[in-house]
Amino acid sequence: MNLKYIFSILVLSSVTAYSHADVFTLDSCRNLAVGNNKTIRVAEEAIKNASYERKAAKAAYLPGLDFNAGYVYNQRTINLLGEDAKLPTMIFDPISQSYKPNILIGPDLQPVKDPSTGSYIPLEVAVIPKEAMSFDTHNVVAGAFTLTQPVYMGGQIKALNEITKYAEQAAIAARNSVIQDVIFGVDQAYWTVVSLKEKKKLAQSFVTLVDTLRYSVNAMLEEGVATRSDLLTVDVKLNEAKIALTKVDNGLTLSRMALAQICGLPIQSNMVLADEDYKSYTPARPEYTYNMSDVYARRMDLEVIRQGITVLTHREKLAMGTMLPKVGIVGAYEFSNPNLNDGFKKRFGGGFSIGATVSIPLWHWGGNYNHYQATKAATNSQRLLLEDLEEKVSLQVEQARFSFEEAFKTYDMTLTNMKSAQANLENAQYGFKEGVLTADDVIAAQTAWLQANSEKIDAEIGIHLCEVYLSKVLGTLNY
């Protein structure tokens, strides 16, 4: 089934399923993005183009039938004679048993010559009128049906078929690479929205904490156990918390718009994500074992280069074919009006012909050979490029693996920091109530609590992003 048709079904099902609830899962966002992405559509058209080129190349094995016709208007007729032609005759000599010129014999029994021309004077002549050798060619129509069958083209037809076949495979690999990039972009935008939604909740909680502290400090000010300076300090912190909440809220709105744009939806769409209200969790640590040879084989961007090298290899054979003989069979039916098949007649007439053609390149001042060497150099260049990319992919995989492991270590540390920050906040609040600690101490504890929770959110989302990135660089991000 055509991949574009599958994408259309996925997009339609996603829109139908979420048109009322406006709740989008990660898979539904992927479906929409893949179905609506114009870069993927361009890649699909490139596959179509390569497919048609492959079919066109196959046709070169088969005989080709062509029709050619033409019309010519000539100002003058063709006259083979300038005047009536007088041809001398011959008579049969029974004595010599042969034909002798029928010429004039003088009294001296010698042939008589024409004084003006120096030629013998015939007794009789055969007259061919000038009009008999005049042909009306004012209007000439000619045409031919030609059937051509290649027999041996120096391997060029086979090379061309191989080129188009691997070019189609390269186009498919390029399309798959684009899909992986789109999916990775969707995942980044999706988890960014989830992260900002959690940070918005955290910012709201922080505003509530500071506002509660302000209420307590205000009550203590009325009782005379707190100063006006303490209240102003808390007010400043409360304003900062509200500004931070506004920034997070604006960032969340913009990130939703970015996700909607990637999914091909109007940017004002009210996209609610299924993972927005997820609870904290203990992420599993999958063990990634891989072989770099398998990674190279799965990477679609490297597959495009590999298929390109194969195409260039067959281009070498195509160039080699220009230096080899070529053999073909040609059959034709030709007709014209006037025609000369049976005298000159002003009507259509023609006939069949069949033959063979052989073309052998002999000397082109090294042009074909140099072109062949140029294709070999292009192939070697792409091989070196592939080796360089494989080295970079190897480094990319190691970096992604270290980042993935680091994300789990960071997550473990954020859990410890969060417990400490929570305990510190509780102690600060208790000490403030008992009059042992000041408002500044409580604000510092609240700020530490905010930072610890924010870092935990970043660590959880970071694990998701590192995991999908590692899958991408390993070539296992299939869809």
C-alpha positions as CSV (number, residue, x, y, z in Angstrom):
1,M,0.0,0.0,0.0
2,N,1.2,3.5,-0.8
3,L,2.9,5.1,2.2
4,K,1.2,8.5,1.5
5,Y,-2.2,6.8,1.6
6,I,-1.3,5.2,5.0
7,F,-0.3,8.6,6.3
8,S,-3.6,10.1,5.1
9,I,-5.5,7.4,7.0
10,L,-3.5,8.0,10.1
11,V,-4.1,11.8,9.9
12,L,-7.8,11.4,9.3
13,S,-8.1,8.9,12.2
14,S,-6.2,11.2,14.5
15,V,-8.2,14.3,13.6
16,T,-11.5,12.3,14.0
17,A,-10.4,10.9,17.3
18,Y,-9.4,14.2,18.8
19,S,-11.6,16.7,17.1
20,H,-14.0,16.8,20.1
21,A,-11.7,16.2,23.1
22,D,-8.7,18.1,21.7
23,V,-6.5,15.6,23.6
24,F,-3.4,14.5,21.7
25,T,-1.1,11.6,22.5
26,L,2.5,11.5,21.3
27,D,1.5,9.0,18.6
28,S,-1.3,11.2,17.3
29,C,1.0,14.2,17.1
30,R,3.5,12.0,15.2
31,N,0.7,10.9,12.8
32,L,-0.4,14.5,12.2
33,A,3.2,15.8,11.7
34,V,4.1,12.9,9.3
35,G,0.9,13.3,7.3
36,N,1.1,17.1,7.0
37,N,4.8,17.7,6.7
38,K,5.6,19.2,3.3
39,T,9.2,18.1,3.3
40,I,7.9,14.5,3.5
41,R,5.6,15.2,0.6
42,V,8.5,16.5,-1.4
43,A,10.4,13.3,-0.6
44,E,7.3,11.3,-1.7
45,E,7.3,13.1,-5.0
46,A,11.0,12.4,-5.4
47,I,10.2,8.6,-5.0
48,K,7.5,8.9,-7.6
49,N,10.0,10.6,-10.0
50,A,12.6,7.9,-9.4
51,S,10.0,5.2,-9.9
52,Y,8.9,6.6,-13.3
53,E,12.6,7.0,-14.3
54,R,13.1,3.3,-13.5
55,K,10.2,2.3,-15.6
56,A,11.4,4.5,-18.4
57,A,14.8,2.8,-18.3
58,K,13.3,-0.6,-18.6
59,A,11.6,0.4,-21.9
60,A,15.1,0.8,-23.4
61,Y,15.3,-3.0,-23.6
62,L,12.3,-3.1,-25.9
63,P,12.0,-2.2,-29.6
64,G,10.9,1.4,-30.3
65,L,8.4,2.3,-33.0
66,D,8.6,5.8,-34.5
67,F,6.7,7.6,-37.2
68,N,8.2,10.5,-39.2
69,A,6.6,12.5,-41.9
70,G,7.5,15.7,-43.9
71,Y,6.2,18.0,-46.6
72,V,8.3,20.0,-49.0
73,Y,7.1,22.6,-51.5
74,N,9.5,23.1,-54.5
75,Q,9.3,26.2,-56.7
76,R,10.4,24.5,-59.8
77,T,9.9,21.0,-61.4
78,I,12.8,18.7,-62.0
79,N,13.9,18.5,-65.7
80,L,16.5,15.8,-66.4
81,L,16.8,17.1,-70.1
82,G,17.3,20.6,-71.2
83,E,15.8,19.8,-74.6
84,D,14.6,16.8,-76.6
85,A,17.2,14.1,-76.6
86,K,18.2,12.5,-79.9
87,L,19.9,9.1,-79.4
88,P,21.7,7.3,-82.2
89,T,20.5,3.8,-83.1
90,M,22.3,0.5,-84.1
91,I,21.6,-2.1,-86.7
92,F,22.3,-5.8,-86.8
93,D,25.1,-6.9,-89.1
94,P,24.4,-10.5,-90.2
95,I,28.0,-11.0,-91.3
96,S,29.6,-10.0,-88.0
97,Q,26.6,-11.2,-86.0
98,S,26.8,-8.0,-84.0
99,Y,25.2,-4.5,-83.7
100,K,26.9,-1.6,-85.5
101,P,26.1,2.1,-85.3
102,N,23.6,3.2,-87.9
103,I,25.6,6.1,-89.3
104,L,25.9,8.0,-92.6
105,I,28.4,6.5,-95.1
106,G,30.0,8.9,-97.7
107,P,30.8,8.1,-101.3
108,D,34.2,7.0,-100.2
109,L,32.5,4.4,-98.1
110,Q,33.8,6.2,-94.9
111,P,31.6,7.4,-92.0
112,V,30.7,11.1,-92.3
113,K,31.3,13.4,-89.4
114,D,29.5,16.5,-88.4
115,P,31.9,19.4,-88.9
116,S,30.5,21.4,-86.0
117,T,30.6,18.6,-83.4
118,G,33.2,16.2,-84.8
119,S,30.9,13.2,-84.2
120,Y,29.5,10.8,-86.7
121,I,26.1,11.6,-88.2
122,P,23.5,9.0,-87.5
123,L,21.0,7.9,-90.2
124,E,18.2,7.5,-87.6
125,V,17.8,8.8,-84.0
126,A,15.5,7.8,-81.1
127,V,13.9,11.0,-79.8
128,I,13.2,11.4,-76.1
129,P,11.0,14.4,-75.5
130,K,12.1,16.9,-72.8
131,E,8.6,16.6,-71.3
132,A,9.1,12.8,-70.7
133,M,12.0,13.5,-68.4
134,S,10.3,16.4,-66.5
135,F,8.8,15.5,-63.0
136,D,6.4,17.6,-61.0
137,T,7.9,17.9,-57.6
138,H,6.2,21.1,-56.5
139,N,4.5,19.2,-53.6
140,V,6.4,16.3,-52.0
141,V,5.1,14.3,-49.0
142,A,7.2,11.6,-47.5
143,G,7.1,9.5,-44.3
144,A,8.4,6.4,-42.6
145,F,7.5,3.9,-39.8
146,T,10.7,2.9,-38.2
147,L,11.2,0.0,-35.8
148,T,14.5,0.0,-33.8
149,Q,15.7,-2.9,-31.6
150,P,18.9,-2.4,-29.6
151,V,21.0,-5.6,-29.6
152,Y,24.2,-4.5,-27.8
153,M,24.7,-1.0,-26.5
154,G,28.0,-1.4,-24.7
155,G,26.2,-2.3,-21.4
156,Q,24.7,1.2,-21.2
157,I,21.1,0.0,-21.1
158,K,21.7,-2.3,-18.2
159,A,23.8,0.3,-16.4
160,L,21.0,2.8,-16.8
161,N,18.4,0.4,-15.4
162,E,20.7,-0.2,-12.3
163,I,21.2,3.5,-11.8
164,T,17.4,4.2,-11.8
165,K,16.8,1.2,-9.5
166,Y,19.3,2.4,-6.9
167,A,18.2,6.0,-7.3
168,E,14.7,5.0,-6.3
169,Q,16.1,3.2,-3.2
170,A,18.1,6.3,-2.3
171,A,14.9,8.4,-2.6
172,I,13.1,6.0,-0.2
173,A,16.0,6.2,2.2
174,A,16.0,10.0,2.0
175,R,12.2,10.0,2.7
176,N,12.7,7.7,5.8
177,S,15.5,10.0,7.1
178,V,13.2,13.0,6.8
179,I,10.4,11.1,8.7
180,Q,12.8,10.3,11.5
181,D,13.8,14.0,11.7
182,V,10.2,15.0,11.8
183,I,9.4,12.5,14.5
184,F,12.3,13.7,16.6
185,G,11.2,17.3,16.2
186,V,7.6,16.3,17.3
187,D,8.9,14.6,20.4
188,Q,11.0,17.6,21.3
189,A,8.1,20.0,20.9
190,Y,5.7,17.5,22.7
191,W,7.9,17.1,25.8
192,T,8.7,20.8,25.9
193,V,4.9,21.5,26.3
194,V,4.7,18.8,29.0
195,S,7.7,20.3,30.8
196,L,6.4,23.9,30.7
197,K,3.0,22.7,31.9
198,E,4.6,21.1,34.9
199,K,6.7,24.2,35.5
200,K,3.6,26.3,35.3
201,K,2.0,24.1,38.1
202,L,5.3,24.5,40.0
203,A,5.2,28.3,39.5
204,Q,1.6,28.4,40.7
205,S,2.6,26.4,43.8
206,F,5.5,28.8,44.5
207,V,3.2,31.8,44.2
208,T,0.9,30.1,46.7
209,L,3.8,29.5,49.1
210,V,5.1,33.0,49.0
211,D,1.6,34.4,49.3
212,T,1.0,32.3,52.4
213,L,4.2,33.6,53.8
214,R,3.1,37.1,53.1
215,Y,-0.1,36.5,54.9
216,S,1.8,35.2,57.9
217,V,4.3,38.1,57.9
218,N,1.4,40.6,57.6
219,A,-0.3,39.1,60.6
220,M,3.0,39.2,62.5
221,L,3.4,42.8,61.5
222,E,0.0,43.7,62.9
223,E,1.0,41.9,66.2
224,G,4.3,43.8,66.2
225,V,6.6,40.8,66.0
226,A,7.7,41.6,62.4
227,T,9.0,44.7,60.6
228,R,7.8,46.6,57.6
229,S,11.0,45.6,55.9
230,D,10.1,41.9,56.3
231,L,6.8,42.5,54.6
232,L,8.4,44.5,51.7
233,T,11.0,41.7,51.2
234,V,8.2,39.1,50.9
235,D,6.2,41.4,48.6
236,V,9.2,41.7,46.2
237,K,9.5,37.9,46.2
238,L,5.8,37.5,45.6
239,N,6.0,39.9,42.6
240,E,9.0,38.0,41.2
241,A,7.1,34.7,41.6
242,K,4.1,36.2,39.7
243,I,6.4,37.5,36.9
244,A,8.0,34.0,36.6
245,L,4.5,32.5,36.4
246,T,3.6,34.9,33.6
247,K,6.8,34.0,31.7
248,V,6.2,30.3,32.1
249,D,2.5,30.7,31.0
250,N,3.6,32.7,27.9
251,G,6.3,30.1,27.1
252,L,3.7,27.3,27.4
253,T,1.4,29.1,25.0
254,L,4.1,29.6,22.4
255,S,5.3,26.0,22.8
256,R,1.7,24.8,22.1
257,M,1.7,27.0,19.0
258,A,5.0,25.5,17.9
259,L,3.7,21.9,18.4
260,A,0.5,22.8,16.4
261,Q,2.6,24.2,13.6
262,I,4.7,21.0,13.4
263,C,1.6,18.9,13.4
264,G,0.1,20.9,10.5
265,L,-2.7,22.4,12.6
266,P,-3.7,26.0,13.0
267,I,-1.4,27.6,15.6
268,Q,-4.4,28.7,17.7
269,S,-5.5,25.1,18.1
270,N,-6.3,24.3,21.7
271,M,-4.0,21.3,21.9
272,V,-4.2,19.4,25.2
273,L,-1.6,16.7,25.6
274,A,-2.3,13.3,27.2
275,D,0.9,13.5,29.2
276,E,0.4,17.0,30.6
277,D,-0.9,15.7,34.0
278,Y,1.4,12.8,34.4
279,K,2.7,12.1,37.8
280,S,6.3,11.7,38.8
281,Y,7.7,8.3,38.1
282,T,10.8,6.2,38.4
283,P,12.0,5.8,34.8
284,A,13.3,2.4,33.7
285,R,16.9,2.2,32.5
286,P,16.9,0.2,29.3
287,E,20.2,-1.4,28.4
288,Y,21.4,-0.3,25.0
289,T,23.7,-2.8,23.3
290,Y,24.7,-2.1,19.7
291,N,27.1,-3.0,17.0
292,M,28.4,-0.1,15.0
293,S,28.1,-2.1,11.8
294,D,24.4,-2.6,12.5
295,V,24.0,1.1,13.4
296,Y,25.6,2.1,10.0
297,A,23.2,-0.2,8.2
298,R,20.2,1.2,10.0
299,R,21.0,4.9,9.6
300,M,18.9,6.2,6.7
301,D,21.2,9.2,6.1
302,L,24.1,6.8,5.5
303,E,21.9,4.6,3.4
304,V,21.3,7.6,1.0
305,I,25.1,7.9,0.6
306,R,25.5,4.2,0.1
307,Q,22.9,4.0,-2.6
308,G,24.5,7.1,-4.2
309,I,27.8,5.3,-4.3
310,T,26.1,2.3,-6.1
311,V,24.5,4.7,-8.5
312,L,27.9,6.3,-9.2
313,T,29.4,2.8,-9.7
314,H,27.0,2.1,-12.5
315,R,27.6,5.5,-13.9
316,E,31.1,4.3,-14.4
317,K,29.7,1.4,-16.5
318,L,27.6,3.9,-18.4
319,A,30.6,6.0,-19.2
320,M,32.5,2.8,-20.2
321,G,29.8,2.0,-22.7
322,T,30.6,5.1,-24.7
323,M,33.9,3.4,-25.6
324,L,32.4,0.1,-26.7
325,P,30.7,-1.0,-30.0
326,K,26.9,-0.7,-30.4
327,V,24.7,-3.0,-32.5
328,G,21.1,-2.5,-33.4
329,I,18.5,-3.8,-35.9
330,V,16.3,-1.4,-37.8
331,G,13.2,-2.1,-39.8
332,A,11.2,0.5,-41.7
333,Y,8.3,1.1,-44.0
334,E,8.9,4.2,-46.1
335,F,6.5,6.0,-48.4
336,S,6.3,9.1,-50.5
337,N,4.1,11.1,-52.9
338,P,5.3,11.3,-55.7
339,N,7.0,7.9,-55.6
340,L,9.5,6.2,-58.0
341,N,8.5,2.6,-57.2
342,D,7.2,1.9,-60.7
343,G,8.1,5.0,-62.7
344,F,7.3,8.5,-61.6
345,K,3.7,8.5,-60.2
346,K,1.9,11.2,-58.3
347,R,0.4,8.9,-55.6
348,F,1.5,7.4,-52.4
349,G,3.8,4.4,-52.7
350,G,6.4,2.7,-50.5
351,G,8.0,-0.4,-49.3
352,F,9.6,-2.3,-46.4
353,S,13.3,-2.4,-45.5
354,I,15.3,-4.1,-42.8
355,G,19.0,-3.7,-41.8
356,A,21.5,-3.7,-39.0
357,T,23.6,-0.8,-37.7
358,V,27.0,-1.0,-36.0
359,S,28.8,1.9,-34.4
360,I,32.4,1.5,-33.2
361,P,34.1,4.4,-31.5
362,L,37.6,4.8,-32.8
363,W,39.1,8.1,-31.8
364,H,37.7,11.0,-29.8
365,W,40.9,12.6,-28.5
366,G,40.5,11.0,-25.1
367,G,37.1,12.6,-24.4
368,N,35.2,9.4,-23.5
369,Y,38.1,8.0,-21.5
370,N,38.5,11.2,-19.5
371,H,34.7,11.2,-18.8
372,Y,35.1,7.6,-17.5
373,Q,37.9,8.6,-15.2
374,A,35.8,11.5,-13.9
375,T,33.0,9.2,-12.9
376,K,35.5,7.0,-11.1
377,A,36.9,10.0,-9.2
378,A,33.3,11.0,-8.2
379,T,32.7,7.5,-6.9
380,N,35.9,7.5,-4.8
381,S,34.9,10.9,-3.4
382,Q,31.6,9.6,-2.2
383,R,33.3,6.6,-0.6
384,L,35.6,8.9,1.3
385,L,32.6,11.0,2.4
386,L,30.8,7.8,3.6
387,E,33.9,6.9,5.7
388,D,34.0,10.3,7.2
389,L,30.3,10.3,8.0
390,E,30.6,6.8,9.7
391,E,33.3,8.2,11.9
392,K,31.1,11.1,12.9
393,V,28.2,8.8,13.5
394,S,30.3,6.7,15.8
395,L,31.2,9.8,17.8
396,Q,27.5,10.9,17.8
397,V,26.4,7.5,19.2
398,E,28.9,7.7,22.0
399,Q,27.9,11.2,22.9
400,A,24.2,10.3,22.9
401,R,24.9,7.3,25.1
402,F,26.8,9.4,27.6
403,S,24.1,12.0,27.6
404,F,21.5,9.2,28.2
405,E,23.4,7.8,31.1
406,E,24.1,11.3,32.5
407,A,20.3,12.1,32.3
408,F,19.6,9.2,34.8
409,K,22.4,10.3,37.1
410,T,21.1,13.8,37.0
411,Y,17.6,12.5,37.8
412,D,18.9,10.5,40.8
413,M,20.6,13.6,42.1
414,T,17.5,15.7,41.7
415,L,15.5,13.3,43.8
416,T,18.0,13.6,46.6
417,N,18.0,17.4,46.2
418,M,14.2,17.5,46.2
419,K,14.0,15.6,49.5
420,S,16.6,17.9,51.1
421,A,14.8,21.0,49.7
422,Q,11.4,19.8,51.0
423,A,12.8,19.0,54.5
424,N,14.6,22.4,54.5
425,L,11.4,24.2,53.6
426,E,9.5,22.4,56.3
427,N,12.2,23.3,58.9
428,A,12.3,26.9,57.7
429,Q,8.5,27.2,58.0
430,Y,8.5,25.7,61.4
431,G,11.4,27.9,62.6
432,F,9.6,30.9,61.3
433,K,6.5,30.1,63.2
434,E,8.5,29.6,66.3
435,G,10.3,32.9,65.8
436,V,13.7,31.3,65.4
437,L,14.1,32.0,61.6
438,T,13.4,35.1,59.6
439,A,11.3,35.7,56.5
440,D,14.5,35.8,54.5
441,D,15.4,32.3,55.6
442,V,11.9,31.0,54.6
443,I,12.2,32.8,51.2
444,A,15.7,31.1,50.6
445,A,14.2,27.7,51.5
446,Q,11.3,28.3,49.1
447,T,13.6,29.3,46.3
448,A,15.7,26.2,46.9
449,W,12.6,24.1,46.8
450,L,11.5,25.7,43.6
451,Q,14.9,25.1,42.0
452,A,15.0,21.5,43.1
453,N,11.5,20.8,41.7
454,S,12.3,22.5,38.5
455,E,15.5,20.5,38.1
456,K,13.6,17.3,38.7
457,I,11.1,18.2,35.9
458,D,14.0,19.0,33.6
459,A,15.7,15.7,34.5
460,E,12.5,13.7,33.8
461,I,11.9,15.4,30.5
462,G,15.6,15.1,29.7
463,I,15.4,11.3,30.0
464,H,12.6,11.2,27.4
465,L,14.5,13.5,25.0
466,C,17.8,11.6,25.5
467,E,16.1,8.3,24.9
468,V,14.5,9.4,21.6
469,Y,17.7,11.0,20.5
470,L,19.7,7.9,21.3
471,S,17.1,5.9,19.3
472,K,17.5,8.3,16.4
473,V,21.3,8.1,16.3
474,L,21.2,4.3,16.6
475,G,18.8,4.1,13.7
476,T,16.1,2.4,15.8
477,L,13.6,5.3,15.7
478,N,11.2,3.5,13.4
479,Y,7.7,4.6,12.5
